[in-house]
Amino acid sequence: MIIVIIIICTLVILFFIFYQKRKNQLLLKNIEQQKAFDEELFKTQQEIQEETLKHVGRELHDNIGQMLVMSSMQMNAAVKVVDDEARTKVKNAAETLKSTLEEVRALSKSLNSDVIFNLGFNATVKNEVERLNKTGLIQSNVSITGNKIDFENKKDEIILFRIIQEFISNTLKYAEADQLNIVLDYQQDYLDIKIEDDGVGFDMIDAKNGSGMTNMQKRSELINATFQLKSEQEKGTVLSLKYPYRTT
């Protein structure tokens, strides 16, 4: 009788262990499937966003840009026929139109992924900094060190650039910063990116669930980049990215 009880207890214990193991395996599988689903969903969202930005960039360049060109030509023609009293005002308006046209063209380049592919990552970042400086909203600078590595996975260039754009956008919206610095340091195995502003900073706990930080983190995960964001109130914000060069 004791032997039978022992056997029954042993079977119950083994069944319980097997059940728990199977349950854990199913939970782990569900977690992995959910993670894979979330990654694919985010990739799809990014692709849709890139297509939308590409379309907007083309519209800005081809349609709005051409309209501004025509307006600028007409304004320059008007300068020649107006009287002296109005000439200065018309000239100022013409200069404003010219500056607006340049800004629209620069903005269209930063939105269109095809242009980014053609220009390359370094040139695109430099153009964004130049465009930012022309706005007069903030003084920005980019420093590039090390031997440039051409990414074999070209889509990663777009993702890295969008992360930089997101940081810049947040700086302009919230930081009240006077200075923004970008460093691209090409190491042997990875690209080290550091972006820093001298703004008012923010509470990291309050910002964890913000859409800006979430987008930057998720984009970093897509390309296996190490993402680190630090900020202190009244001490600015620093973003550090380490992107391992990928060949697939």
ABEGO torsion letter per residue (X at the ends): XAAAAAAAAAAAAAAAAAAAAAAAAAAAAAAAAAAAAAAAAAAAAAAAAAAAAAAAAAAAAAAAAAAAAAAAAAAAAAAAABBAAAAAAAAAAAAAAAAAAAAAAAAAAAABAAAAAAAEAAAAAAAAAAAAAAAGABBBBBBBBEBBBBBABAAAAAAAAAAAAAAAAAAAAAAGBABBBBBBBBBAABBBBBBBBABAEBBAAAAAABAAAAAAAAAAAAAGBBBBBBBBBGAEBBBBBBBBBBAX
